[in-house]
Structures are given as C-alpha cells and as structure tokens.
Amino acid sequence: MVRLFLSEPKWDKAHKSGVIDRVTPLLNELGSLIRSLVAHGGRSEARLWLCSTLSGASMARKQQRKIFMSLLRSKPRKMQLVSRLLQMIIEKKPRKLGAVLAKRSHILEKFFQGNPKRILRWFSDFATDGGSDHKRGAKGLAQFAFTNRDICWEELEWRGKHGQSPAVVATKPHYLLDLNVQKTVENFLDNVPEFWSSNEFAETLRDGQILFLDTDFFLDLFVRFMYEEDVEDVWHAVDDFLMEESFSSLTQHLLITLEEGGLCHFLELLQEYVDPTLEPLDFDDSSFWVRVVLAEYGGRESIDEVLLLNCVINQGRQLLRLVRDENINDDQDRMKEIVTDICRVLDNTGSFSLALKEFSEMKSIEAIKLLGLLSWIVHFRLSDECQTPDSWESLFRENGIEFRRSSDHSMVSPNGFSGETESDSDDKSRGAKTRHKKEKSKRRKKKRRTDDLDLSDDELLLGLHQRSRSWLLSTDEFSTTWTNVDLPGYISRYCLCRWIKWLAARQQ
C-alpha cells in the first residue's frame, strides 16, 4: 500500500540515522533519469508544459506590455514571435491594423495589381436586394464612382450590351450587379490613381477584414513597417494589444515560438516583476508555482533544471505518459528500482520525518525539488497500484482520508465504517426491506428478459461500473468529485502541498 505521509512530522523524535544520505542520492538519480528522458525524447513537450505554467503568473497590464515589448525590441529579432503576435492581432483585433492600412490605402494598389482573385474577392460584394448596402471594396468602389463620376464613370465596364448612366444606377442600384468587376478594377488600376488614396477606398480597409484576403502578405508588410520603416502607428497598435490581451493568452500563444535562448530571456524579464520568494504559501494561486520555477531558474544559462522541476511539480500526469510512451526500457526498469528503494527507506517508522527535517536545512528551492520528486513517486505508484475502486478505498482508509462515494454520498471514515447515525441506519433498513421486495420482483422479470445474455457481458458491465466509481474526499472538504483518472495527480499534489507547508513552518 502506498504511504502518503499525511501525518504531521514529529520533529523532536527525528534523530539523525543516515536516512537522508540514502534518500537524496536516489532522488537525484531519479531526477537525472527524468532530465535525460526530457532531453532526448520530450524536450519540446516539456517546454510547452513550462510555458503553460508561466502563463499562470499574476501580472499587471503595464508590466506584461514592458516584458513583451522588450522581447520584440531585442536582438537577434525573434521573428516567429513577431509573426505570431501580428497574427493574434489580425485574428482578434483586426481593426487595430486596419486603421493603419486606412492611412496608407495607396500602398494596396500593388496588392491588387495583376491579381484577379483578390480583385473579385474584395470588390464583388454588391447588394443583392436592390438596395445600396454594398460591402467591403464594392461599397468604396460604388461611392467613389458616383462622387467622382466625371473622371471615372467611363472606366466602369458592364456585362450587358450597353453601359448604364449614373442617373439610372442611382435609381436602380441592383444594376451594379451587372458590372464586370475584374475589368473595372483593372481600369481603375491603370487610369484612376485617385481611387487608391481616396477616403471611399480607405474606409473599406478600416475594419481590417481585408487582412484575411492574404494574411501572409500583410504579416510581411507589417513586419517591414515595424523593423525597416519603424512605423509608429504599427508599434502603437502592438502596444495597445499587449495592454488589452491577458497575460495568460499572450504567454500561451507566444512563448511556444521562442528558442531556448529566447525563453531564458523571458524568464529574466519575468523575474523583474515577479517576486521569486516563496511566501505566502498559497498553493491554489498559480503564481506560487511560477515563483517556484523562477527561484529554480535564478539566472541560469540553461533551463534543464527548470524543466525538471516543472515536470515533477506541475505536470505529473504528462510526465508519466512521456515515461511510458518513450522506448526506454532500461531507464524505466531503473526508475522502478529507485522508487522501490526510496519507499523501502521511507516506509520505516519516523524515516519521513527525519528526511523532512533534514530537507528543512537545505535551501528552500532545493528542498522543494526533492519533495517534488517524492510527490511524483507517489503519482507513479498510485497510477500503477490503484487500478480498482477497492484499491483506492483501501488507500484512503490506510492514509486516514475520509471519503464518500459520489453515487450514494454516504460518509466512509478511515476505519471503514459508514458515517451514518444509528437512527439513520434503522430508517434505511426499514425502507430497504420494502424496496427489496419490489426490486426482487423486478429482478425476476428482468432475468427472464436477459437469460440470453452471456455471462461475459454481465461481467463487462459490472467492471465498467466498478471502474467508473468516483469519490468526494475530506482532503478538500468533500467539495469536488474525483475519479480514478484524476486521483493520482490530485493526491500527489495534495501531498506535496502539505509537505511544503510543514517544511516552511520548520524553517521559520
């Protein structure tokens, strides 16, 4: 049975006996195996996990803007990050960049030059209901043609036998549907340069919808605006977006584009605004775990140790999946040996208290890393050893965790007895007799209908019911329903949090 060490240590009874000298080397070896696994098979995944953790930092808007603007201005240029940020602006706030284009509408003359596909997609959206509610480029084209009919009406090309006069089209706007859009716009490109810098055309760009015609083209255009021409309006749009978007969204979308050097730079910038001290101990606050990561980083040139720490304390389930997915049989066997050896040492009475007492004499972050490895061992063992509802309930009882089966909400205390009162039990007993008679009759009828079922099918249904059991636990005051899928991660994190609290109290 997995021991969770949930009883507060008896510090006064913890006398040196060499336990720490046996446990620490084993934990360090386990850490080395995990680092090796991450380095060879799952480094990109581990970096994604780190980015996910960092997204939980609590950050003021002005601070997040400074951090990301520093990344954008840094050298060498982080072009993948720049492109991804611009793409986010296009997807979420296209008007910000649309306004930039509206001030420089003339540059889009070349965008449409020699490109019938773009012309038709942007300028063909005339109203089909006989009204004048034209959309996108069609609206600008129609407005400009009427306002400046003396210089451009003859450039309109019609698909009918003859053209239409402005007066006729004004009374019958649906005639614009007969316009040969491609040829008309090509005429404007050749003969009406005023159109491309007109207010009518500029207004069609302001909402930013034109950016979706060819996103790659506009990404390249805005990158050039930022770094070659240093266009102030583009930088202002970026600045505004960085102030408005959440820190979580920015980190999750942008950090994945960084190489490791860029990620280290981000950690350095983050340290300027996030207090790396580990007080107060609010484990429900994701910023606490970010501070743990930053404390481990401490200005290192490599993020190997940061990846290891983050894996074991924040991504236990994903790390376990990585261990099982990778073809590392020898390392897996050694991991199991290490887990067995550590548990054998710590299962002796008082050994965990002694280990925790000596951990308290280390630097906080080093002690947390070792406790994180211990909590991952708990996760590892629970995933292997608790495969049935009975095994989970046995674990709860052995470790003093009260629980309720979520299907019936009856309290089960650590000694295995229900938390019902005697009178409750009597009432239920009387009700059960009545229900038993009715259910017995129903079972006879049901049996006649199900005699043709194979026994294996019955066993399968029973097994499915057993595996789907869920519980409410005293560890969170019965506030959440837990299934066997989520329990290894929850229990191991709960253990880690308790251990760190005891460690912090000891160090004060």
C-alpha positions as CSV (number, residue, x, y, z in Angstrom):
1,M,0.0,0.0,0.0
2,V,1.2,3.5,-0.9
3,R,2.0,5.6,2.2
4,L,1.2,9.3,1.7
5,F,2.9,10.6,4.8
6,L,-0.1,12.9,5.7
7,S,0.6,12.9,9.5
8,E,2.5,16.0,10.6
9,P,6.1,15.0,11.4
10,K,7.2,14.7,15.0
11,W,10.3,16.8,14.7
12,D,11.6,16.1,18.2
13,K,11.7,12.4,17.6
14,A,13.6,12.7,14.3
15,H,17.2,11.9,15.1
16,K,19.9,11.5,12.5
17,S,20.2,8.0,11.3
18,G,21.7,8.3,7.8
19,V,18.2,8.3,6.1
20,I,19.0,11.5,4.2
21,D,22.3,10.1,2.9
22,R,20.4,7.1,1.4
23,V,17.4,9.0,0.0
24,T,18.9,12.1,-1.5
25,P,21.3,10.3,-3.9
26,L,18.4,8.1,-5.1
27,L,16.2,11.2,-5.7
28,N,19.0,12.9,-7.6
29,E,19.5,9.8,-9.7
30,L,15.7,9.8,-10.5
31,G,16.0,13.5,-11.4
32,S,18.9,12.7,-13.8
33,L,16.8,9.9,-15.5
34,I,13.9,12.4,-16.0
35,R,16.3,15.1,-17.3
36,S,17.7,12.6,-19.8
37,L,14.3,11.5,-20.9
38,V,13.2,15.1,-21.4
39,A,16.5,15.9,-23.3
40,H,16.2,13.0,-25.7
41,G,12.5,12.4,-26.2
42,G,10.3,15.1,-24.8
43,R,12.1,18.4,-24.6
44,S,9.7,20.2,-26.9
45,E,6.7,18.9,-24.8
46,A,8.5,19.9,-21.6
47,R,9.0,23.4,-22.9
48,L,5.2,23.6,-23.7
49,W,4.5,22.5,-20.1
50,L,6.8,25.2,-18.8
51,C,5.0,27.8,-21.0
52,S,1.7,26.6,-19.6
53,T,3.0,27.1,-16.0
54,L,4.4,30.5,-16.7
55,S,1.0,31.6,-18.1
56,G,-0.3,31.5,-14.5
57,A,1.8,34.4,-13.4
58,S,-0.1,37.3,-11.9
59,M,0.9,40.3,-13.9
60,A,-0.2,44.0,-14.2
61,R,-1.0,45.1,-17.8
62,K,1.8,47.7,-17.9
63,Q,4.3,45.1,-16.8
64,Q,3.2,42.5,-19.3
65,R,3.5,45.2,-22.0
66,K,7.0,46.0,-20.9
67,I,8.1,42.4,-21.0
68,F,6.8,41.6,-24.4
69,M,7.9,44.9,-25.9
70,S,11.4,44.1,-24.6
71,L,11.2,40.8,-26.4
72,L,10.1,42.4,-29.6
73,R,12.8,45.1,-29.5
74,S,15.6,42.6,-28.5
75,K,18.3,41.3,-30.8
76,P,18.6,39.0,-32.6
77,R,15.0,39.6,-33.7
78,K,12.5,36.9,-32.7
79,M,10.7,36.8,-36.0
80,Q,8.5,33.8,-35.2
81,L,7.2,35.6,-32.1
82,V,6.6,38.8,-34.1
83,S,4.7,37.0,-36.8
84,R,2.6,35.1,-34.2
85,L,1.8,38.3,-32.3
86,L,0.7,40.1,-35.5
87,Q,-1.4,37.0,-36.4
88,M,-3.1,37.2,-33.0
89,I,-3.9,40.9,-33.6
90,I,-5.3,40.1,-37.0
91,E,-7.5,37.3,-35.6
92,K,-8.7,39.1,-32.5
93,K,-8.4,42.9,-33.2
94,P,-8.2,43.4,-36.9
95,R,-9.4,47.0,-36.7
96,K,-6.1,48.0,-35.0
97,L,-4.1,47.1,-38.1
98,G,-7.0,48.0,-40.4
99,A,-6.7,51.6,-39.2
100,V,-3.0,51.6,-40.1
101,L,-3.8,50.5,-43.6
102,A,-6.6,53.1,-44.0
103,K,-4.0,55.8,-43.5
104,R,-1.9,54.3,-46.2
105,S,-4.5,53.0,-48.6
106,H,-2.4,53.8,-51.7
107,I,0.0,51.0,-50.9
108,L,-2.7,48.5,-51.7
109,E,-2.7,49.4,-55.4
110,K,0.2,47.0,-55.9
111,F,-1.7,44.4,-53.7
112,F,-4.4,44.2,-56.4
113,Q,-2.2,44.7,-59.4
114,G,-2.3,41.6,-61.6
115,N,-4.3,39.6,-59.1
116,P,-7.9,38.9,-60.4
117,K,-8.6,36.6,-57.4
118,R,-8.0,39.3,-54.9
119,I,-10.0,41.8,-57.0
120,L,-13.0,39.6,-57.2
121,R,-13.0,38.7,-53.5
122,W,-12.8,42.3,-52.4
123,F,-14.8,44.3,-54.9
124,S,-17.7,41.9,-55.9
125,D,-19.9,42.3,-52.8
126,F,-22.7,44.4,-54.2
127,A,-26.1,44.4,-52.5
128,T,-28.4,41.7,-54.0
129,D,-31.7,43.0,-52.6
130,G,-31.9,46.1,-54.9
131,G,-30.6,48.4,-52.2
132,S,-27.3,50.2,-51.8
133,D,-26.0,48.3,-48.8
134,H,-22.8,47.2,-50.5
135,K,-20.0,45.6,-48.6
136,R,-16.2,45.8,-48.4
137,G,-14.5,47.1,-51.6
138,A,-17.7,47.2,-53.5
139,K,-19.0,49.9,-51.2
140,G,-15.9,52.1,-51.7
141,L,-16.0,51.5,-55.5
142,A,-19.6,52.5,-55.8
143,Q,-19.3,55.6,-53.6
144,F,-16.2,56.8,-55.4
145,A,-17.8,56.2,-58.8
146,F,-20.8,58.3,-58.0
147,T,-18.9,61.1,-56.2
148,N,-16.3,61.3,-59.0
149,R,-18.4,60.2,-62.0
150,D,-17.0,63.0,-64.1
151,I,-13.5,61.4,-64.0
152,C,-14.1,57.7,-63.7
153,W,-17.6,56.6,-64.9
154,E,-16.4,55.7,-68.3
155,E,-13.9,53.3,-66.7
156,L,-16.9,51.1,-65.4
157,E,-17.2,48.0,-67.6
158,W,-20.7,46.4,-68.0
159,R,-21.5,42.9,-69.0
160,G,-24.6,44.0,-70.9
161,K,-24.8,45.4,-74.5
162,H,-24.5,48.9,-73.3
163,G,-23.4,50.8,-70.2
164,Q,-25.6,52.4,-67.5
165,S,-25.7,56.1,-66.7
166,P,-25.2,57.4,-63.2
167,A,-28.8,58.6,-63.0
168,V,-30.1,55.1,-63.9
169,V,-27.9,53.3,-61.5
170,A,-28.7,55.8,-58.7
171,T,-32.4,54.8,-59.0
172,K,-31.7,51.2,-59.7
173,P,-28.6,50.2,-57.6
174,H,-29.1,46.5,-58.5
175,Y,-27.7,47.3,-61.9
176,L,-24.3,47.3,-60.3
177,L,-24.6,43.5,-60.2
178,D,-24.0,43.7,-64.0
179,L,-20.7,45.3,-63.5
180,N,-17.6,43.5,-64.8
181,V,-15.8,43.8,-61.6
182,Q,-12.4,42.5,-62.7
183,K,-12.2,44.7,-65.8
184,T,-13.5,47.7,-63.9
185,V,-10.9,47.5,-61.1
186,E,-8.1,46.8,-63.7
187,N,-9.2,50.1,-65.4
188,F,-9.0,51.9,-62.1
189,L,-5.5,50.5,-61.6
190,D,-4.4,51.8,-64.9
191,N,-6.4,55.1,-65.2
192,V,-7.8,56.2,-61.9
193,P,-4.9,56.5,-59.4
194,E,-7.0,58.9,-57.3
195,F,-9.2,56.0,-56.2
196,W,-6.4,54.2,-54.2
197,S,-5.8,57.1,-51.9
198,S,-9.4,58.2,-51.6
199,N,-11.5,58.3,-48.4
200,E,-14.0,56.0,-50.0
201,F,-11.4,53.2,-50.5
202,A,-9.7,53.9,-47.2
203,E,-12.9,53.4,-45.2
204,T,-13.3,49.9,-46.7
205,L,-10.0,49.0,-45.0
206,R,-10.7,50.4,-41.6
207,D,-12.4,47.2,-40.1
208,G,-9.4,45.1,-41.0
209,Q,-11.3,42.5,-43.0
210,I,-9.0,42.9,-45.9
211,L,-6.2,41.3,-43.8
212,F,-7.9,37.9,-44.3
213,L,-7.6,38.1,-48.1
214,D,-3.9,37.2,-47.8
215,T,-2.6,37.0,-44.2
216,D,0.9,36.1,-45.2
217,F,1.2,39.2,-47.4
218,F,0.1,41.5,-44.6
219,L,2.2,39.8,-42.0
220,D,5.3,40.5,-44.1
221,L,4.0,44.1,-44.7
222,F,3.7,44.9,-41.0
223,V,7.0,43.3,-40.1
224,R,8.6,45.6,-42.7
225,F,6.7,48.5,-41.2
226,M,8.0,47.7,-37.7
227,Y,11.6,46.9,-38.3
228,E,12.6,48.5,-41.6
229,E,10.4,51.7,-41.6
230,D,9.7,51.9,-37.8
231,V,6.2,53.0,-38.5
232,E,4.9,54.5,-35.2
233,D,1.2,53.6,-35.9
234,V,2.0,49.9,-36.1
235,W,4.0,50.0,-32.8
236,H,1.1,51.8,-31.2
237,A,-1.3,49.1,-32.3
238,V,1.0,46.4,-30.9
239,D,1.4,48.3,-27.7
240,D,-2.4,48.6,-27.3
241,F,-2.9,45.0,-28.0
242,L,-0.3,44.0,-25.4
243,M,-2.2,46.1,-22.8
244,E,-5.6,44.6,-23.6
245,E,-4.8,40.9,-24.0
246,S,-4.5,38.8,-20.9
247,F,-1.0,37.7,-19.8
248,S,-2.2,34.0,-19.9
249,S,-3.2,34.3,-23.5
250,L,0.0,36.1,-24.6
251,T,2.2,33.6,-22.9
252,Q,0.4,30.5,-24.2
253,H,0.4,31.8,-27.8
254,L,3.8,33.5,-28.0
255,L,6.2,31.6,-25.8
256,I,6.0,28.5,-27.9
257,T,7.6,30.4,-30.7
258,L,10.8,31.1,-28.7
259,E,14.0,29.1,-28.9
260,E,15.6,28.2,-25.6
261,G,17.7,31.4,-25.5
262,G,14.6,33.5,-26.0
263,L,12.8,31.5,-23.3
264,C,15.7,32.2,-20.9
265,H,15.4,35.9,-21.8
266,F,11.7,35.8,-21.0
267,L,12.4,34.2,-17.6
268,E,14.9,37.0,-16.9
269,L,12.4,39.7,-17.8
270,L,9.7,37.9,-15.7
271,Q,12.0,38.0,-12.6
272,E,12.0,41.8,-12.7
273,Y,8.3,41.8,-12.0
274,V,7.5,38.6,-10.1
275,D,8.8,38.2,-6.5
276,P,10.8,34.9,-6.5
277,T,10.3,34.4,-2.7
278,L,8.0,31.6,-1.9
279,E,5.9,33.4,0.7
280,P,3.0,33.3,1.2
281,L,2.2,29.6,0.6
282,D,-1.0,29.9,-1.4
283,F,-0.9,26.6,-3.4
284,D,-4.2,27.4,-5.2
285,D,-2.7,30.5,-6.7
286,S,-0.9,29.5,-9.9
287,S,1.5,32.4,-9.3
288,F,3.1,30.4,-6.4
289,W,4.2,27.7,-8.8
290,V,5.6,30.3,-11.2
291,R,7.6,31.8,-8.3
292,V,9.0,28.3,-7.6
293,V,10.1,27.9,-11.3
294,L,11.7,31.4,-11.2
295,A,13.5,30.6,-8.0
296,E,14.9,27.5,-9.6
297,Y,16.0,29.4,-12.7
298,G,18.0,32.0,-10.8
299,G,19.7,33.4,-14.0
300,R,21.0,30.0,-15.2
301,E,22.0,29.8,-18.9
302,S,20.2,26.5,-19.3
303,I,16.7,25.6,-18.5
304,D,17.3,21.9,-17.8
305,E,16.7,22.2,-14.1
306,V,13.7,24.4,-14.6
307,L,12.2,21.8,-17.0
308,L,12.8,19.0,-14.5
309,L,11.3,20.9,-11.6
310,N,8.2,22.0,-13.6
311,C,7.7,18.4,-14.8
312,V,7.6,16.8,-11.4
313,I,5.6,19.5,-9.5
314,N,3.2,20.8,-12.2
315,Q,2.9,18.1,-15.0
316,G,3.0,14.8,-13.2
317,R,0.4,13.1,-15.4
318,Q,2.1,14.3,-18.7
319,L,5.5,13.2,-17.4
320,L,4.2,9.8,-16.5
321,R,2.7,9.5,-20.1
322,L,6.1,10.5,-21.5
323,V,7.9,7.9,-19.4
324,R,5.5,5.2,-20.7
325,D,5.5,6.3,-24.3
326,E,9.2,6.5,-24.8
327,N,11.1,3.3,-25.6
328,I,13.4,3.5,-22.6
329,N,13.0,0.0,-21.1
330,D,16.3,0.1,-19.2
331,D,15.7,3.5,-17.7
332,Q,12.1,2.5,-16.8
333,D,13.4,-0.5,-15.0
334,R,15.9,1.6,-13.1
335,M,13.2,4.1,-12.3
336,K,11.1,1.4,-10.7
337,E,14.1,0.2,-8.7
338,I,14.8,3.7,-7.4
339,V,11.1,4.1,-6.5
340,T,11.2,0.8,-4.6
341,D,14.4,1.6,-2.8
342,I,13.2,5.1,-1.7
343,C,9.9,3.7,-0.5
344,R,11.6,0.9,1.4
345,V,13.7,3.5,3.2
346,L,10.9,6.0,4.0
347,D,8.3,3.4,5.0
348,N,10.3,2.7,8.2
349,T,8.7,4.5,11.2
350,G,9.9,8.1,11.5
351,S,12.1,8.0,8.4
352,F,10.0,10.5,6.5
353,S,10.0,12.9,9.5
354,L,13.8,12.6,9.6
355,A,14.1,13.2,5.8
356,L,11.8,16.3,6.0
357,K,13.7,17.6,9.0
358,E,17.0,17.5,7.0
359,F,15.3,18.9,3.9
360,S,14.4,21.9,6.0
361,E,18.1,22.7,6.5
362,M,18.6,23.0,2.7
363,K,17.8,26.0,0.5
364,S,14.0,26.2,0.0
365,I,14.1,25.6,-3.7
366,E,16.4,22.5,-3.4
367,A,14.1,21.0,-0.8
368,I,11.0,21.7,-2.9
369,K,12.7,20.0,-5.9
370,L,13.4,16.8,-3.8
371,L,9.9,16.9,-2.3
372,G,8.5,17.3,-5.9
373,L,10.4,14.2,-6.9
374,L,8.9,12.4,-3.9
375,S,5.4,13.5,-4.9
376,W,5.9,12.3,-8.4
377,I,6.9,8.9,-6.9
378,V,3.5,9.0,-5.2
379,H,1.9,9.7,-8.6
380,F,3.9,7.0,-10.2
381,R,2.9,4.4,-7.6
382,L,-0.8,5.3,-7.5
383,S,-1.1,5.0,-11.3
384,D,0.4,1.6,-11.1
385,E,-1.0,0.2,-7.9
386,C,-4.5,1.7,-7.6
387,Q,-6.4,0.1,-10.5
388,T,-9.7,-0.7,-8.9
389,P,-12.2,1.2,-6.7
390,D,-11.4,-1.2,-3.8
391,S,-7.7,-0.4,-4.0
392,W,-8.5,3.3,-3.9
393,E,-10.8,2.9,-0.9
394,S,-8.1,0.9,0.8
395,L,-5.6,3.6,0.2
396,F,-8.0,6.2,1.6
397,R,-8.5,4.2,4.8
398,E,-4.8,3.4,5.3
399,N,-3.9,7.0,5.0
400,G,-6.7,8.5,7.2
401,I,-8.7,10.1,4.3
402,E,-12.4,10.1,4.9
403,F,-14.4,9.7,1.7
404,R,-17.9,9.4,0.3
405,R,-18.9,7.5,-2.8
406,S,-20.4,10.1,-5.0
407,S,-23.2,7.8,-6.1
408,D,-24.7,7.5,-2.6
409,H,-22.9,10.3,-0.7
410,S,-22.6,8.1,2.4
411,M,-19.6,9.0,4.6
412,V,-16.9,6.4,5.0
413,S,-14.4,7.0,7.8
414,P,-10.8,5.9,7.8
415,N,-11.7,2.8,9.8
416,G,-14.0,1.6,7.0
417,F,-17.4,2.3,8.7
418,S,-20.1,4.4,7.3
419,G,-20.6,7.8,8.9
420,E,-24.4,7.3,9.2
421,T,-26.1,7.6,12.6
422,E,-27.8,4.6,14.2
423,S,-31.3,6.1,13.6
424,D,-30.4,6.8,10.0
425,S,-29.4,3.2,9.7
426,D,-32.7,1.9,11.2
427,D,-34.7,4.1,8.9
428,K,-32.8,3.0,5.9
429,S,-33.1,-0.6,7.0
430,R,-36.9,-0.4,7.1
431,G,-37.0,1.3,3.8
432,A,-34.6,-1.2,2.3
433,K,-37.0,-4.1,3.2
434,T,-39.8,-2.6,1.2
435,R,-37.6,-1.7,-1.7
436,H,-36.1,-5.2,-1.6
437,K,-39.4,-6.9,-2.2
438,K,-40.2,-4.6,-5.1
439,E,-36.7,-5.0,-6.6
440,K,-36.8,-8.8,-6.2
441,S,-40.0,-8.9,-8.3
442,K,-38.4,-6.7,-10.9
443,R,-35.3,-8.8,-11.0
444,R,-37.4,-12.0,-11.7
445,K,-39.0,-10.2,-14.7
446,K,-35.7,-8.8,-15.8
447,K,-34.0,-12.2,-15.5
448,R,-36.4,-13.7,-18.0
449,R,-35.6,-11.0,-20.5
450,T,-31.8,-11.3,-20.0
451,D,-31.3,-15.0,-19.8
452,D,-29.9,-14.9,-23.3
453,L,-27.0,-12.5,-22.3
454,D,-23.6,-14.0,-22.0
455,L,-22.0,-14.0,-18.6
456,S,-19.0,-12.2,-20.0
457,D,-21.3,-9.3,-21.0
458,D,-22.6,-9.1,-17.4
459,E,-19.0,-9.1,-16.1
460,L,-18.1,-6.4,-18.6
461,L,-20.9,-4.2,-17.4
462,L,-20.0,-4.8,-13.8
463,G,-16.4,-4.0,-14.5
464,L,-17.4,-0.8,-16.2
465,H,-19.5,0.3,-13.3
466,Q,-16.7,-0.5,-10.9
467,R,-14.1,1.5,-12.8
468,S,-16.4,4.5,-13.2
469,R,-16.8,5.0,-9.4
470,S,-16.0,8.4,-8.1
471,W,-15.5,9.9,-4.6
472,L,-15.7,13.0,-2.5
473,L,-12.7,13.3,-0.1
474,S,-12.1,15.0,3.2
475,T,-8.8,16.4,1.8
476,D,-10.8,19.2,0.0
477,E,-13.8,19.1,2.4
478,F,-15.8,17.0,0.0
479,S,-16.1,19.8,-2.5
480,T,-15.0,18.0,-5.7
481,T,-15.9,14.7,-7.2
482,W,-12.7,12.7,-8.1
483,T,-12.4,9.7,-10.4
484,N,-9.6,7.2,-10.6
485,V,-8.2,9.1,-13.7
486,D,-7.6,12.3,-11.8
487,L,-6.8,11.0,-8.4
488,P,-3.1,10.2,-8.9
489,G,-2.4,13.8,-9.9
490,Y,-4.7,15.3,-7.2
491,I,-3.4,13.1,-4.3
492,S,0.3,13.6,-5.2
493,R,-0.2,17.4,-5.5
494,Y,-2.1,17.4,-2.1
495,C,0.8,15.5,-0.5
496,L,3.4,18.0,-1.9
497,C,1.5,21.0,-0.7
498,R,1.2,19.6,2.9
499,W,4.9,18.7,2.9
500,I,5.9,22.2,1.7
501,K,3.8,23.8,4.4
502,W,5.4,21.7,7.1
503,L,8.8,22.5,5.6
504,A,8.1,26.2,5.6
505,A,6.8,26.1,9.2
506,R,10.0,24.3,10.3
507,Q,12.2,26.9,8.5
508,Q,10.6,29.9,10.2
